[in-house]
């Protein structure tokens, strides 16, 4: 876990170019907007990363909290949103200190693969506590065991061909083959889940669980789930 935090905290080339990054976050914004409960909602985006979709989300809810384990990521987010009264940037430990029922929607998108199973399970319990009655937890971009790095590359190339950055994507994949990301993925692996595993995890935490389709973002070989707290 510490190694993944260090990776995201430093400079990296996970996006092949600015076009890729813009397309990626625009798609996430479009998908996430559909899950917002309404204009009065309080929303947590856990493991938000660069959060380029956040301005779009903040326009459609009352309060948006962004949190990421990487200190440098949080520093940049605080600078970007310093004048946005409806957006707060908190460290994970600050989120943990919030009172019960603080959020109507909690988003965990493309994060579960970087967490151990035990840590992820403990976070689901914490998120259940932080949900208001009737609130929802959205867990997205979960990797099934059969989806390989090659399948991820194929999904990227399909996106790149559609969005006209195919040459950059091919070059970017070549760079990734010798990058720190590839080395960490080989050494640490990514945590994968069967659909039934995630449903059982959410149910055990006291949430009404179901899979939702499509997945958030471009890779439809990955999975998304909703866990809803009872009223």
Secondary structure, 3 states (H helix, E strand, C coil): CHHHHHHHHCCCCCCCCHHHHHHHHHHHHHHHHCCCCCCCCEEEEECCCCCCCHHHHHCCCCEEEEECCCHHHHHHHHHHCCCCCCEEEECHHHHHCCCCCCEEEEEEECCHHHCCHHHHHHHHHHHHHHEEEEEEEEEEEECCCCCCHHHHHHHHHHHHHHHCCHHHHHHHHHHHCCCHHHHHHHHHCCCCCCHHHHHHHHHHCCCEEEEECCCCCCCCCCEEEEEECCC
